[in-house]
């Protein structure tokens, strides 16, 4: 079985929460392939206006970082909705 190799760096990506809110997840690296934190912002809102949240790692793989970020995005959007 061939094992896939993760890229050293990944571009920001969008995550659609269960409530339909698009969240932009921007990884920040502490070393190639090692995500230190992920910045969350609302994807359809200009960067200077969007509220922000940070998910702090570090994680050993992109998969671990993005799973933690997906979970955090769900909670963050729920808090934003509750505070609005």
C-alpha positions as CSV (number, residue, x, y, z in Angstrom):
1,X,0.0,0.0,0.0
2,X,1.4,3.4,-1.0
3,X,1.5,6.0,1.6
4,X,0.6,9.6,0.6
5,X,3.0,12.4,1.7
6,X,1.5,15.6,3.1
7,X,2.7,18.8,1.6
8,X,4.9,21.0,3.8
9,X,2.5,23.9,3.6
10,X,-1.1,24.2,2.8
11,X,-3.1,27.3,1.6
12,X,-6.0,28.7,3.5
13,X,-9.2,26.7,2.9
14,X,-12.9,27.2,3.5
15,X,-15.0,25.1,5.9
16,X,-18.8,25.1,5.7
17,X,-20.2,24.7,9.2
18,X,-23.3,22.7,10.0
19,X,-25.3,25.9,10.1
20,X,-24.1,26.9,6.6
21,X,-21.6,29.6,7.6
22,X,-18.4,29.6,5.6
23,X,-15.3,29.9,7.7
24,X,-11.8,30.6,6.3
25,X,-9.1,28.5,8.0
26,X,-5.6,29.9,7.6
27,X,-2.8,27.7,9.0
28,X,0.2,29.2,10.6
29,X,3.3,27.0,10.6
30,X,6.1,26.6,13.1
31,X,8.0,24.3,10.8
32,X,7.4,22.7,7.4
33,X,4.5,20.3,7.8
34,X,3.9,21.3,11.4
35,X,0.9,23.6,12.0
36,X,1.2,25.8,15.1
37,X,-2.1,27.5,15.0
38,X,-5.1,28.1,12.7
39,X,-6.7,31.5,12.2
40,X,-10.4,31.4,11.7
41,X,-12.4,34.2,10.0
42,X,-15.7,34.5,8.2
43,X,-15.0,33.6,4.6
44,X,-17.6,35.9,2.9
45,X,-16.6,39.0,5.0
46,X,-13.7,41.4,4.2
47,X,-10.7,40.6,6.4
48,X,-10.6,44.0,8.1
49,X,-14.2,43.5,9.2
50,X,-14.5,39.8,10.1
51,X,-14.3,38.7,13.7
52,X,-11.3,36.4,14.3
53,X,-10.5,33.4,16.4
54,X,-7.4,31.3,16.8
55,X,-7.1,27.6,17.3
56,X,-3.8,26.9,19.0
57,X,-1.8,23.7,18.4
58,X,0.7,22.5,17.6
59,X,-0.4,19.4,15.5
60,X,1.8,16.9,13.8
61,X,-0.3,16.7,10.7
62,X,-2.6,18.8,8.6
63,X,-5.4,16.3,9.2
64,X,-5.2,16.8,13.0
65,X,-5.0,20.6,12.6
66,X,-8.0,20.8,10.3
67,X,-10.1,18.4,12.4
68,X,-9.4,20.5,15.5
69,X,-10.2,23.6,13.5
70,X,-13.5,22.3,12.1
71,X,-14.6,21.5,15.7
72,X,-13.5,24.9,16.9
73,X,-15.2,26.6,13.9
74,X,-18.5,25.0,14.8
75,X,-18.2,26.3,18.4
76,X,-17.0,29.7,17.3
77,X,-19.9,30.3,14.8
78,X,-22.4,29.1,17.5
79,X,-20.9,31.7,19.9
80,X,-21.1,34.5,17.2
81,X,-24.8,33.6,16.6
82,X,-25.5,33.6,20.3
83,X,-23.8,37.0,20.9
84,X,-25.5,38.6,17.9
